[in-house]
Amino acid sequence: MRNTTTGWLLIAPTLFILFVTGLLPFLYVLVVGFFDWNTFAQNPEPQFSGVNNFRALVFDAAFLKSLWLTFKFTAFVLVSQLVIGFFLAKMLLRDMPLKGLFRTIHTLPLMIAPIAVGATWRLMTVPGLGPIPHWMQQWFDVKYILSRFPDQAFATVVAMDIWHWTPLVTLTLMAGLSNLPEEPLEQARIDGASEWRIFWDITLPFLKPVVLTTVFIRLMDALRTVDEVWMLTGGGPGAETRFIGLHIWRVVFPKTDYGYGSAMSLITLYLTIVMCWLLYVAMTGMKEKTR
């Protein structure tokens, strides 16, 4: 009994911080989502509107477009980071000259704040100043202007996120690859299996828990991307890179539509929880199969 009381006393400060910074804001947003509250409206006082904010979201083209752009961005970066991260992890596990130096350089982007990453990429993409427009013009004869071409802006945002977060994926996959059992791999090579069959039938099944855990982490990060994109494109050109986090920010702060912005936040949180829950079910199911 004494040990239990001591344990609760030790974690009480952490629980208090989580309650103040996590649960209370969530409950506040949950309540505000059912109100029509715009401080610039004719009546700036909160007025209860029921589920009208959530009903309006279904027909809000700007919200649905930002949601679609967010999902498309998330799919692109997740697939790219997993593929690139796997090959880098395989390469870094081999013996090669200056492997330690390359590992250190490869991990450096993780130490940079996202807003600094966005500012750096912004400088690199300014026409007449940054190297990327110069290289695109010289090597591919492509006029590279983010503020004019939506496809270029979206591709640059994806490339920036891949550059920033692929080292994390590489590190997690390196941990998984280094813990693979040697016996099945050696037996498959003795039996004459090709590298593709070894990867598909042995390596990938053993790596699935690690891959799903990595996807779980990166999925939550990608869905809430704001600062990098804000610094690089500001959501433009137009609204072609205005992901859901940026869209919510524009509704809540410049427009001060707190009720509608809260409803957007709750819907986004719900969709994130559903996708993470599906990944969790997949991970727990795989763990039970391996027992």
Backbone as CSV, one residue per row, in Angstrom:
resi,resn,N_x,N_y,N_z,CA_x,CA_y,CA_z,C_x,C_y,C_z
1,MET,0.830,-1.206,0.000,0.000,0.000,0.000,0.869,1.262,0.000
2,ARG,1.930,1.201,0.816,2.835,2.341,0.889,3.537,2.563,-0.443
3,ASN,3.958,1.465,-1.104,4.622,1.601,-2.397,3.692,2.203,-3.445
4,THR,2.416,1.800,-3.393,1.443,2.346,-4.343,1.251,3.841,-4.140
5,THR,1.135,4.249,-2.860,0.975,5.678,-2.566,2.187,6.472,-3.014
6,THR,3.366,5.927,-2.776,4.599,6.611,-3.196,4.665,6.748,-4.711
7,GLY,4.239,5.686,-5.417,4.240,5.735,-6.879,3.313,6.811,-7.417
8,TRP,2.109,6.904,-6.847,1.172,7.935,-7.290,1.689,9.340,-6.986
9,LEU,2.353,9.497,-5.830,2.922,10.799,-5.499,4.023,11.194,-6.474
10,LEU,4.800,10.212,-6.936,5.888,10.509,-7.857,5.381,10.926,-9.238
11,ILE,4.298,10.316,-9.684,3.781,10.653,-11.020,2.729,11.755,-10.970
12,ALA,2.363,12.222,-9.764,1.335,13.267,-9.654,1.702,14.535,-10.406
13,PRO,2.955,15.046,-10.325,3.278,16.263,-11.108,3.103,16.080,-12.616
14,THR,3.509,14.898,-13.110,3.342,14.639,-14.544,1.872,14.584,-14.924
15,LEU,1.066,13.912,-14.096,-0.367,13.839,-14.373,-1.014,15.219,-14.333
16,PHE,-0.564,16.058,-13.415,-1.112,17.415,-13.333,-0.777,18.218,-14.583
17,ILE,0.472,18.108,-15.051,0.883,18.824,-16.263,0.087,18.333,-17.470
18,LEU,-0.090,17.003,-17.583,-0.877,16.454,-18.693,-2.324,16.910,-18.628
19,PHE,-2.862,17.013,-17.426,-4.243,17.466,-17.261,-4.394,18.919,-17.695
20,VAL,-3.437,19.769,-17.284,-3.530,21.195,-17.582,-3.247,21.480,-19.059
21,THR,-2.239,20.805,-19.624,-1.833,21.107,-21.000,-2.514,20.227,-22.041
22,GLY,-3.153,19.149,-21.630,-3.771,18.233,-22.581,-5.271,18.115,-22.451
23,LEU,-5.737,17.679,-21.293,-7.166,17.408,-21.134,-8.003,18.681,-21.081
24,LEU,-7.559,19.675,-20.322,-8.332,20.912,-20.219,-8.486,21.621,-21.565
25,PRO,-7.405,21.803,-22.365,-7.606,22.416,-23.692,-8.537,21.607,-24.589
26,PHE,-8.437,20.267,-24.507,-9.326,19.445,-25.326,-10.783,19.661,-24.940
27,LEU,-11.072,19.681,-23.643,-12.450,19.904,-23.196,-12.937,21.290,-23.598
28,TYR,-12.052,22.273,-23.534,-12.422,23.637,-23.936,-12.778,23.692,-25.416
29,VAL,-11.934,23.084,-26.261,-12.209,23.056,-27.703,-13.487,22.273,-27.981
30,LEU,-13.705,21.197,-27.236,-14.915,20.400,-27.424,-16.171,21.220,-27.155
31,VAL,-16.145,22.033,-26.120,-17.302,22.875,-25.797,-17.463,23.991,-26.828
32,VAL,-16.374,24.658,-27.173,-16.450,25.785,-28.109,-16.932,25.326,-29.482
33,GLY,-16.660,24.066,-29.858,-17.085,23.557,-31.153,-18.586,23.568,-31.353
34,PHE,-19.346,23.632,-30.276,-20.808,23.653,-30.370,-21.375,25.068,-30.255
35,PHE,-20.514,26.066,-30.380,-20.947,27.458,-30.288,-20.577,28.206,-31.560
36,ASP,-21.359,29.222,-31.865,-21.041,30.168,-32.934,-20.396,31.375,-32.268
37,TRP,-19.077,31.482,-32.428,-18.338,32.503,-31.673,-17.318,33.158,-32.585
38,ASN,-17.611,34.377,-32.992,-16.725,35.167,-33.824,-16.653,36.565,-33.231
39,THR,-15.487,36.946,-32.749,-15.360,38.229,-32.061,-15.525,39.430,-32.987
40,PHE,-15.464,39.215,-34.313,-15.667,40.305,-35.260,-17.095,40.336,-35.812
41,ALA,-17.943,39.443,-35.346,-19.320,39.398,-35.827,-20.141,40.518,-35.175
42,GLN,-21.377,40.673,-35.647,-22.244,41.710,-35.087,-22.501,41.457,-33.608
43,ASN,-22.644,40.166,-33.268,-22.780,39.784,-31.861,-21.546,38.971,-31.482
44,PRO,-20.572,39.576,-30.801,-19.314,38.869,-30.528,-19.411,37.844,-29.411
45,GLU,-20.564,37.727,-28.774,-20.703,36.778,-27.671,-20.942,35.365,-28.217
46,PRO,-20.446,34.340,-27.505,-20.690,32.949,-27.938,-22.185,32.616,-27.902
47,GLN,-22.659,31.987,-28.980,-24.054,31.569,-29.070,-24.103,30.076,-29.392
48,PHE,-24.861,29.350,-28.605,-24.944,27.901,-28.817,-25.601,27.604,-30.165
49,SER,-24.915,26.777,-30.967,-25.428,26.452,-32.308,-25.581,24.956,-32.525
50,GLY,-25.389,24.156,-31.499,-25.538,22.713,-31.643,-24.479,22.126,-32.560
51,VAL,-24.936,21.328,-33.511,-24.004,20.661,-34.432,-23.906,21.399,-35.764
52,ASN,-24.321,22.671,-35.814,-24.302,23.411,-37.076,-22.889,23.548,-37.632
53,ASN,-21.905,23.758,-36.754,-20.521,23.876,-37.233,-20.061,22.587,-37.903
54,PHE,-20.405,21.451,-37.313,-19.997,20.169,-37.876,-20.770,19.866,-39.155
55,ARG,-22.041,20.280,-39.202,-22.827,20.083,-40.419,-22.268,20.928,-41.561
56,ALA,-21.812,22.136,-41.261,-21.279,23.020,-42.302,-19.970,22.483,-42.870
57,LEU,-19.207,21.751,-42.060,-17.938,21.224,-42.543,-18.111,20.249,-43.693
58,VAL,-19.228,19.532,-43.704,-19.458,18.543,-44.757,-19.557,19.207,-46.122
59,PHE,-19.997,20.465,-46.160,-20.192,21.173,-47.428,-19.164,22.284,-47.624
60,ASP,-18.151,22.329,-46.780,-17.128,23.368,-46.869,-16.051,22.907,-47.846
61,ALA,-16.050,23.482,-49.042,-15.092,23.055,-50.073,-13.653,23.339,-49.659
62,ALA,-13.408,24.467,-48.990,-12.044,24.810,-48.581,-11.519,23.817,-47.546
63,PHE,-12.382,23.431,-46.600,-11.974,22.460,-45.582,-11.717,21.095,-46.191
64,LEU,-12.611,20.656,-47.072,-12.433,19.351,-47.707,-11.197,19.322,-48.587
65,LYS,-10.906,20.440,-49.266,-9.704,20.489,-50.095,-8.443,20.421,-49.235
66,SER,-8.437,21.154,-48.126,-7.264,21.105,-47.243,-7.092,19.722,-46.642
67,LEU,-8.197,19.046,-46.369,-8.120,17.684,-45.837,-7.545,16.736,-46.891
68,TRP,-8.005,16.892,-48.130,-7.487,16.054,-49.218,-6.003,16.320,-49.451
69,LEU,-5.590,17.575,-49.448,-4.176,17.902,-49.623,-3.330,17.312,-48.495
70,THR,-3.866,17.330,-47.271,-3.133,16.767,-46.136,-2.938,15.272,-46.301
71,PHE,-3.994,14.567,-46.688,-3.887,13.118,-46.879,-2.947,12.782,-48.036
72,LYS,-3.023,13.569,-49.115,-2.133,13.323,-50.246,-0.680,13.569,-49.847
73,PHE,-0.436,14.652,-49.138,0.914,14.947,-48.655,1.412,13.831,-47.733
74,THR,0.557,13.377,-46.828,0.954,12.320,-45.894,1.303,11.036,-46.630
75,ALA,0.501,10.669,-47.624,0.783,9.449,-48.381,2.108,9.547,-49.122
76,PHE,2.357,10.685,-49.764,3.608,10.861,-50.512,4.818,10.748,-49.587
77,VAL,4.791,11.463,-48.470,5.981,11.487,-47.609,6.186,10.148,-46.901
78,LEU,5.107,9.479,-46.511,5.263,8.199,-45.815,5.886,7.151,-46.731
79,VAL,5.350,7.023,-47.938,5.878,6.024,-48.868,7.326,6.351,-49.232
80,SER,7.601,7.614,-49.538,8.955,8.005,-49.935,9.948,7.783,-48.802
81,GLN,9.588,8.178,-47.597,10.504,8.035,-46.472,10.754,6.570,-46.122
82,LEU,9.744,5.731,-46.252,9.953,4.310,-45.967,10.890,3.679,-46.994
83,VAL,10.688,3.984,-48.265,11.536,3.394,-49.312,12.973,3.903,-49.190
84,ILE,13.131,5.226,-49.116,14.482,5.791,-49.015,15.142,5.376,-47.706
85,GLY,14.380,5.409,-46.626,14.933,5.034,-45.331,15.394,3.594,-45.279
86,PHE,14.663,2.699,-45.964,15.069,1.282,-45.973,16.403,1.103,-46.689
87,PHE,16.541,1.714,-47.863,17.792,1.565,-48.610,18.961,2.213,-47.874
88,LEU,18.724,3.355,-47.242,19.789,3.985,-46.462,20.166,3.133,-45.255
89,ALA,19.171,2.527,-44.617,19.459,1.669,-43.466,20.284,0.457,-43.880
90,LYS,19.921,-0.146,-45.021,20.708,-1.284,-45.519,22.146,-0.855,-45.832
91,MET,22.301,0.328,-46.410,23.630,0.796,-46.771,24.468,1.098,-45.523
92,LEU,23.846,1.717,-44.518,24.592,2.119,-43.334,24.936,0.938,-42.428
93,LEU,24.293,-0.204,-42.631,24.637,-1.383,-41.848,25.815,-2.149,-42.451
94,ARG,26.202,-1.795,-43.670,27.345,-2.459,-44.300,28.644,-1.766,-43.891
95,ASP,29.712,-2.501,-43.995,31.034,-1.936,-43.719,31.495,-1.120,-44.924
96,MET,31.767,0.156,-44.692,32.234,1.017,-45.771,33.056,2.140,-45.161
97,PRO,33.908,2.763,-45.941,34.732,3.862,-45.407,33.867,5.033,-44.943
98,LEU,34.275,5.657,-43.846,33.623,6.855,-43.303,32.144,6.633,-42.978
99,LYS,31.820,5.406,-42.575,30.422,5.116,-42.266,29.933,5.951,-41.077
100,GLY,30.771,6.107,-40.063,30.383,6.897,-38.901,30.132,8.350,-39.240
101,LEU,30.993,8.910,-40.111,30.810,10.305,-40.522,29.520,10.479,-41.304
102,PHE,29.232,9.531,-42.205,28.005,9.636,-42.991,26.775,9.495,-42.097
103,ARG,26.831,8.630,-41.099,25.707,8.494,-40.166,25.454,9.806,-39.429
104,THR,26.525,10.458,-39.016,26.379,11.723,-38.298,25.768,12.799,-39.191
105,ILE,26.286,12.916,-40.414,25.747,13.917,-41.343,24.291,13.615,-41.684
106,HIS,23.990,12.329,-41.855,22.625,11.936,-42.215,21.623,12.278,-41.116
107,THR,22.066,12.280,-39.861,21.157,12.515,-38.740,20.999,13.993,-38.423
108,LEU,21.836,14.847,-38.973,21.817,16.271,-38.635,20.459,16.950,-38.863
109,PRO,19.699,16.660,-39.937,18.412,17.348,-40.109,17.455,17.183,-38.937
110,LEU,17.548,16.077,-38.201,16.660,15.867,-37.063,16.910,16.877,-35.948
111,MET,18.091,17.472,-35.914,18.440,18.417,-34.860,17.980,19.838,-35.172
112,ILE,17.442,20.063,-36.363,17.041,21.410,-36.779,15.545,21.590,-36.521
113,ALA,15.187,22.715,-35.949,13.782,23.011,-35.686,13.008,23.117,-37.000
114,PRO,11.766,22.639,-37.032,10.986,22.693,-38.282,10.870,24.091,-38.874
115,ILE,10.702,25.091,-38.043,10.563,26.445,-38.587,11.861,26.912,-39.230
116,ALA,13.008,26.459,-38.696,14.295,26.785,-39.313,14.469,26.036,-40.627
117,VAL,13.961,24.808,-40.688,14.002,24.051,-41.943,13.203,24.769,-43.021
118,GLY,12.010,25.222,-42.668,11.189,25.944,-43.636,11.849,27.226,-44.106
119,ALA,12.475,27.964,-43.181,13.147,29.207,-43.560,14.337,28.934,-44.469
120,THR,15.075,27.870,-44.175,16.234,27.523,-45.005,15.809,27.149,-46.421
121,TRP,14.795,26.318,-46.514,14.311,25.923,-47.840,13.699,27.113,-48.581
122,ARG,13.122,28.034,-47.850,12.592,29.227,-48.493,13.706,30.021,-49.158
123,LEU,14.821,30.166,-48.464,15.962,30.888,-49.035,16.521,30.148,-50.254
124,MET,16.525,28.829,-50.206,17.071,28.052,-51.320,16.179,28.071,-52.547
125,THR,14.908,28.462,-52.388,13.976,28.421,-53.520,13.596,29.799,-54.044
126,VAL,14.210,30.850,-53.527,13.909,32.200,-54.019,14.578,32.396,-55.378
127,PRO,13.827,32.726,-56.425,14.446,32.950,-57.750,15.459,34.096,-57.705
128,GLY,16.620,33.841,-58.315,17.673,34.837,-58.333,18.554,34.828,-57.106
129,LEU,18.184,34.069,-56.097,18.971,34.004,-54.861,19.311,32.565,-54.480
130,GLY,18.319,31.688,-54.509,18.528,30.317,-54.074,19.130,29.445,-55.170
131,PRO,19.786,28.357,-54.784,20.417,27.484,-55.787,19.419,26.595,-56.541
132,ILE,18.289,26.257,-55.927,17.366,25.322,-56.579,16.801,25.890,-57.877
133,PRO,16.287,27.136,-57.921,15.827,27.669,-59.222,16.934,27.713,-60.271
134,HIS,18.157,28.025,-59.836,19.292,28.074,-60.779,19.568,26.691,-61.357
135,TRP,19.607,25.669,-60.491,19.878,24.305,-60.967,18.762,23.806,-61.878
136,MET,17.517,24.087,-61.511,16.405,23.632,-62.342,16.444,24.271,-63.723
137,GLN,16.866,25.519,-63.782,16.955,26.207,-65.071,18.128,25.704,-65.895
138,GLN,19.278,25.490,-65.245,20.479,25.074,-65.947,20.427,23.622,-66.385
139,TRP,19.954,22.745,-65.526,20.006,21.307,-65.802,18.777,20.793,-66.544
140,PHE,17.608,21.324,-66.228,16.376,20.772,-66.798,15.595,21.780,-67.629
141,ASP,16.100,23.016,-67.727,15.419,24.078,-68.477,13.980,24.254,-67.982
142,VAL,13.833,24.280,-66.659,12.530,24.434,-66.018,12.518,25.739,-65.243
143,LYS,11.507,26.550,-65.466,11.351,27.783,-64.708,10.723,27.425,-63.355
144,TYR,11.491,27.636,-62.330,11.095,27.196,-60.990,10.677,28.403,-60.161
145,ILE,9.348,28.566,-59.972,8.803,29.675,-59.187,7.675,29.107,-58.328
146,LEU,7.911,28.997,-57.032,6.920,28.384,-56.146,5.625,29.178,-56.090
147,SER,5.723,30.492,-56.162,4.526,31.318,-56.025,3.649,31.307,-57.268
148,ARG,4.114,30.655,-58.331,3.339,30.648,-59.577,2.829,29.257,-59.946
149,PHE,3.603,28.221,-59.637,3.251,26.873,-60.089,2.900,25.988,-58.886
150,PRO,1.627,25.579,-58.761,1.197,24.777,-57.604,1.896,23.420,-57.509
151,ASP,2.123,22.760,-58.648,2.775,21.449,-58.605,4.196,21.552,-58.052
152,GLN,4.908,22.606,-58.440,6.254,22.802,-57.917,6.227,23.056,-56.411
153,ALA,5.251,23.829,-55.958,5.151,24.133,-54.531,4.866,22.865,-53.726
154,PHE,3.927,22.047,-54.209,3.593,20.819,-53.485,4.778,19.859,-53.487
155,ALA,5.441,19.702,-54.636,6.592,18.797,-54.711,7.727,19.270,-53.804
156,THR,7.927,20.581,-53.707,8.989,21.105,-52.850,8.673,20.866,-51.376
157,VAL,7.409,21.029,-51.007,7.012,20.759,-49.620,7.243,19.289,-49.274
158,VAL,6.892,18.397,-50.206,7.124,16.970,-49.987,8.616,16.675,-49.864
159,ALA,9.420,17.253,-50.761,10.874,17.034,-50.719,11.474,17.559,-49.416
160,MET,10.993,18.690,-48.934,11.495,19.247,-47.677,11.200,18.317,-46.506
161,ASP,9.987,17.785,-46.455,9.632,16.877,-45.363,10.433,15.578,-45.442
162,ILE,10.645,15.084,-46.673,11.460,13.869,-46.842,12.878,14.112,-46.347
163,TRP,13.459,15.259,-46.721,14.812,15.582,-46.277,14.895,15.688,-44.752
164,HIS,13.859,16.248,-44.146,13.899,16.507,-42.704,13.705,15.237,-41.875
165,TRP,12.799,14.349,-42.304,12.383,13.254,-41.432,12.811,11.867,-41.894
166,THR,13.404,11.730,-43.069,13.909,10.418,-43.479,14.963,9.865,-42.527
167,PRO,15.850,10.692,-41.937,16.796,10.127,-40.963,16.133,9.402,-39.801
168,LEU,14.976,9.883,-39.343,14.266,9.181,-38.266,13.827,7.799,-38.722
169,VAL,13.286,7.728,-39.932,12.856,6.439,-40.473,14.061,5.519,-40.650
170,THR,15.169,6.072,-41.110,16.382,5.277,-41.284,16.852,4.682,-39.965
171,LEU,16.838,5.464,-38.906,17.300,4.983,-37.604,16.414,3.862,-37.074
172,THR,15.101,4.000,-37.217,14.203,2.949,-36.728,14.355,1.663,-37.547
173,LEU,14.500,1.806,-38.863,14.675,0.615,-39.696,16.042,-0.025,-39.478
174,MET,17.055,0.771,-39.178,18.363,0.201,-38.846,18.269,-0.655,-37.587
175,ALA,17.508,-0.180,-36.603,17.331,-0.967,-35.388,16.618,-2.281,-35.686
176,GLY,15.600,-2.226,-36.556,14.901,-3.455,-36.907,15.753,-4.414,-37.714
177,LEU,16.485,-3.882,-38.686,17.329,-4.740,-39.529,18.470,-5.369,-38.734
178,SER,19.035,-4.635,-37.778,20.148,-5.177,-36.999,19.707,-6.287,-36.050
179,ASN,18.407,-6.375,-35.778,17.889,-7.411,-34.878,17.231,-8.572,-35.616
180,LEU,17.372,-8.624,-36.931,16.800,-9.747,-37.677,17.552,-11.036,-37.338
181,PRO,16.837,-12.150,-37.199,17.533,-13.425,-36.947,18.329,-13.866,-38.160
182,GLU,19.516,-14.358,-37.935,20.398,-14.753,-39.033,20.043,-16.120,-39.617
183,GLU,19.487,-17.012,-38.802,19.258,-18.388,-39.271,18.332,-18.468,-40.477
184,PRO,17.148,-17.823,-40.458,16.281,-17.910,-41.648,16.922,-17.311,-42.893
185,LEU,17.677,-16.217,-42.732,18.317,-15.586,-43.888,19.389,-16.497,-44.484
186,GLU,20.206,-17.099,-43.629,21.250,-17.996,-44.129,20.650,-19.228,-44.784
187,GLN,19.581,-19.781,-44.180,18.949,-20.955,-44.760,18.352,-20.649,-46.127
188,ALA,17.745,-19.467,-46.266,17.157,-19.091,-47.554,18.238,-18.930,-48.617
189,ARG,19.371,-18.357,-48.259,20.463,-18.202,-49.232,21.030,-19.565,-49.631
190,ILE,21.133,-20.481,-48.668,21.617,-21.825,-48.988,20.667,-22.528,-49.947
191,ASP,19.376,-22.302,-49.764,18.375,-22.934,-50.638,18.279,-22.258,-51.995
192,GLY,19.043,-21.197,-52.208,19.064,-20.543,-53.517,17.989,-19.498,-53.726
193,ALA,17.398,-18.973,-52.657,16.361,-17.949,-52.799,16.979,-16.642,-53.275
194,SER,16.245,-15.941,-54.114,16.723,-14.642,-54.601,16.587,-13.597,-53.494
195,GLU,17.281,-12.461,-53.678,17.212,-11.394,-52.692,15.799,-10.849,-52.555
196,TRP,15.070,-10.820,-53.666,13.690,-10.330,-53.613,12.813,-11.262,-52.783
197,ARG,12.960,-12.584,-52.969,12.166,-13.533,-52.193,12.551,-13.481,-50.719
198,ILE,13.841,-13.309,-50.444,14.269,-13.189,-49.048,13.657,-11.952,-48.402
199,PHE,13.654,-10.840,-49.148,13.067,-9.608,-48.612,11.570,-9.778,-48.381
200,TRP,10.864,-10.347,-49.363,9.408,-10.411,-49.298,8.908,-11.445,-48.281
201,ASP,9.604,-12.565,-48.178,9.119,-13.663,-47.340,9.738,-13.704,-45.945
202,ILE,10.896,-13.060,-45.757,11.571,-13.154,-44.457,11.789,-11.769,-43.837
203,THR,12.467,-10.890,-44.586,12.816,-9.587,-44.010,11.582,-8.760,-43.691
204,LEU,10.688,-8.635,-44.662,9.519,-7.776,-44.469,8.605,-8.263,-43.344
205,PRO,8.279,-9.568,-43.248,7.441,-10.000,-42.109,8.057,-9.690,-40.756
206,PHE,9.375,-9.862,-40.625,10.018,-9.542,-39.356,10.050,-8.041,-39.090
207,LEU,10.073,-7.247,-40.162,10.150,-5.791,-40.017,8.782,-5.126,-39.860
208,LYS,7.717,-5.846,-40.077,6.397,-5.219,-40.070,6.080,-4.475,-38.778
209,PRO,6.378,-5.019,-37.597,6.120,-4.220,-36.380,6.894,-2.914,-36.349
210,VAL,8.163,-2.952,-36.779,8.973,-1.731,-36.808,8.420,-0.749,-37.836
211,VAL,8.047,-1.260,-39.007,7.507,-0.391,-40.057,6.209,0.263,-39.602
212,LEU,5.324,-0.507,-38.989,4.048,0.049,-38.535,4.248,1.065,-37.420
213,THR,5.197,0.803,-36.533,5.484,1.779,-35.480,6.011,3.076,-36.080
214,THR,6.891,2.963,-37.068,7.422,4.149,-37.745,6.316,4.910,-38.466
215,VAL,5.457,4.185,-39.164,4.328,4.828,-39.847,3.413,5.510,-38.842
216,PHE,3.212,4.877,-37.692,2.376,5.439,-36.626,2.910,6.806,-36.202
217,ILE,4.213,6.887,-35.971,4.826,8.148,-35.524,4.785,9.198,-36.630
218,ARG,5.192,8.798,-37.832,5.261,9.766,-38.923,3.876,10.201,-39.396
219,LEU,2.885,9.320,-39.266,1.529,9.686,-39.656,1.023,10.847,-38.806
220,MET,1.220,10.750,-37.490,0.766,11.829,-36.610,1.532,13.119,-36.886
221,ASP,2.833,13.001,-37.170,3.616,14.202,-37.469,3.180,14.851,-38.785
222,ALA,2.971,14.027,-39.814,2.624,14.570,-41.128,1.258,15.239,-41.126
223,LEU,0.309,14.686,-40.371,-1.036,15.249,-40.354,-1.092,16.607,-39.661
224,ARG,-0.120,16.898,-38.820,-0.131,18.184,-38.110,0.972,19.129,-38.597
225,THR,1.474,18.902,-39.792,2.517,19.767,-40.338,1.982,21.186,-40.547
226,VAL,2.663,22.153,-39.952,2.252,23.554,-40.082,3.455,24.451,-40.325
227,ASP,4.398,24.458,-39.376,5.443,25.485,-39.360,6.351,25.434,-40.574
228,GLU,6.767,24.224,-41.002,7.635,24.130,-42.174,6.955,24.699,-43.413
229,VAL,5.708,24.278,-43.618,4.967,24.720,-44.814,4.659,26.216,-44.736
230,TRP,4.359,26.687,-43.538,4.067,28.105,-43.379,5.267,28.969,-43.762
231,MET,6.453,28.537,-43.364,7.656,29.305,-43.687,8.015,29.207,-45.162
232,LEU,7.758,28.044,-45.790,8.169,27.844,-47.180,7.202,28.474,-48.175
233,THR,5.928,28.172,-48.057,4.951,28.630,-49.050,3.827,29.478,-48.470
234,GLY,3.635,29.430,-47.155,2.506,30.142,-46.565,1.168,29.544,-46.953
235,GLY,1.173,28.327,-47.483,-0.058,27.693,-47.942,-0.338,27.909,-49.405
236,GLY,0.462,28.714,-50.072,0.223,29.035,-51.477,0.992,28.129,-52.426
237,PRO,0.904,28.450,-53.729,0.115,29.559,-54.306,-1.393,29.302,-54.196
238,GLY,-2.115,30.343,-53.894,-3.541,30.184,-53.618,-3.707,29.402,-52.338
239,ALA,-4.304,28.215,-52.450,-4.464,27.326,-51.297,-3.941,25.930,-51.627
240,GLU,-2.992,25.849,-52.553,-2.542,24.552,-53.065,-1.645,23.797,-52.093
241,THR,-1.088,24.462,-51.097,-0.343,23.764,-50.044,-0.892,24.135,-48.666
242,ARG,-2.137,24.532,-48.635,-2.762,24.885,-47.353,-3.316,23.610,-46.713
243,PHE,-2.478,22.945,-45.968,-2.888,21.717,-45.297,-3.818,22.051,-44.145
244,ILE,-4.351,21.019,-43.526,-5.436,21.223,-42.568,-4.989,22.081,-41.384
245,GLY,-3.752,21.908,-40.926,-3.281,22.728,-39.817,-3.232,24.201,-40.160
246,LEU,-2.752,24.515,-41.357,-2.725,25.908,-41.815,-4.133,26.462,-41.997
247,HIS,-5.019,25.632,-42.521,-6.394,26.090,-42.741,-7.076,26.406,-41.413
248,ILE,-6.885,25.556,-40.420,-7.466,25.815,-39.099,-6.887,27.100,-38.514
249,TRP,-5.587,27.289,-38.670,-4.963,28.512,-38.147,-5.568,29.755,-38.781
250,ARG,-5.802,29.722,-40.101,-6.362,30.890,-40.779,-7.797,31.160,-40.336
251,VAL,-8.540,30.115,-40.020,-9.922,30.305,-39.573,-9.964,30.841,-38.147
252,VAL,-9.081,30.326,-37.292,-9.133,30.680,-35.875,-8.529,32.061,-35.617
253,PHE,-7.386,32.377,-36.203,-6.685,33.607,-35.829,-7.043,34.801,-36.712
254,PRO,-6.772,34.792,-38.029,-7.155,35.987,-38.806,-8.670,36.232,-38.821
255,LYS,-9.467,35.149,-38.932,-10.918,35.311,-39.008,-11.596,35.282,-37.644
256,THR,-10.881,34.846,-36.608,-11.386,34.731,-35.229,-12.710,33.981,-35.151
257,ASP,-12.876,32.973,-35.988,-14.074,32.134,-35.941,-13.752,30.928,-35.065
258,TYR,-13.838,31.122,-33.755,-13.368,30.120,-32.818,-14.228,28.859,-32.819
259,GLY,-15.517,29.001,-32.947,-16.397,27.836,-32.945,-16.162,26.937,-34.145
260,TYR,-16.092,27.535,-35.318,-15.881,26.758,-36.547,-14.491,26.132,-36.563
261,GLY,-13.486,26.899,-36.109,-12.134,26.349,-36.044,-12.029,25.204,-35.056
262,SER,-12.754,25.292,-33.943,-12.757,24.197,-32.969,-13.397,22.953,-33.559
263,ALA,-14.457,23.130,-34.326,-15.095,21.983,-34.967,-14.143,21.319,-35.957
264,MET,-13.398,22.111,-36.723,-12.394,21.550,-37.633,-11.338,20.759,-36.864
265,SER,-10.884,21.315,-35.763,-9.865,20.635,-34.962,-10.376,19.290,-34.443
266,LEU,-11.621,19.256,-34.007,-12.173,18.013,-33.475,-12.328,16.959,-34.561
267,ILE,-12.773,17.359,-35.737,-12.899,16.408,-36.841,-11.532,15.874,-37.247
268,THR,-10.545,16.762,-37.320,-9.185,16.330,-37.660,-8.633,15.384,-36.609
269,LEU,-8.868,15.696,-35.341,-8.422,14.811,-34.261,-9.097,13.451,-34.358
270,TYR,-10.383,13.452,-34.672,-11.112,12.185,-34.800,-10.541,11.332,-35.924
271,LEU,-10.287,11.933,-37.080,-9.726,11.183,-38.206,-8.326,10.657,-37.880
272,THR,-7.530,11.463,-37.177,-6.193,11.014,-36.780,-6.273,9.830,-35.836
273,ILE,-7.187,9.893,-34.864,-7.341,8.797,-33.905,-7.788,7.523,-34.613
274,VAL,-8.695,7.652,-35.569,-9.172,6.469,-36.294,-8.022,5.802,-37.055
275,MET,-7.221,6.601,-37.771,-6.111,6.022,-38.532,-5.054,5.413,-37.609
276,CYS,-4.771,6.080,-36.495,-3.805,5.527,-35.544,-4.342,4.266,-34.884
277,TRP,-5.651,4.230,-34.635,-6.250,3.030,-34.046,-6.149,1.843,-35.005
278,LEU,-6.371,2.090,-36.289,-6.236,1.013,-37.270,-4.812,0.480,-37.303
279,LEU,-3.827,1.379,-37.238,-2.433,0.932,-37.192,-2.150,0.158,-35.911
280,TYR,-2.721,0.607,-34.798,-2.513,-0.085,-33.526,-3.104,-1.490,-33.577
281,VAL,-4.292,-1.611,-34.160,-4.906,-2.941,-34.299,-4.039,-3.835,-35.162
282,ALA,-3.487,-3.264,-36.239,-2.604,-4.049,-37.110,-1.356,-4.499,-36.359
283,MET,-0.785,-3.611,-35.540,0.431,-3.958,-34.800,0.162,-5.037,-33.752
284,THR,-0.932,-4.882,-33.000,-1.248,-5.868,-31.976,-1.608,-7.216,-32.583
285,GLY,-2.284,-7.184,-33.765,-2.606,-8.430,-34.439,-1.366,-9.169,-34.893
286,MET,-0.372,-8.417,-35.374,0.881,-9.059,-35.813,1.658,-9.632,-34.645
287,LYS,1.615,-8.929,-33.505,2.323,-9.437,-32.335,1.706,-10.754,-31.851
288,GLU,0.359,-10.843,-31.921,-0.288,-12.079,-31.509,0.033,-13.230,-32.455
289,LYS,0.175,-12.930,-33.760,0.504,-13.983,-34.722,1.912,-14.513,-34.529
290,THR,2.834,-13.629,-34.095,4.213,-14.050,-33.920,4.445,-14.809,-32.631
291,ARG,3.464,-14.842,-31.741,3.627,-15.575,-30.490,3.476,-17.085,-30.712
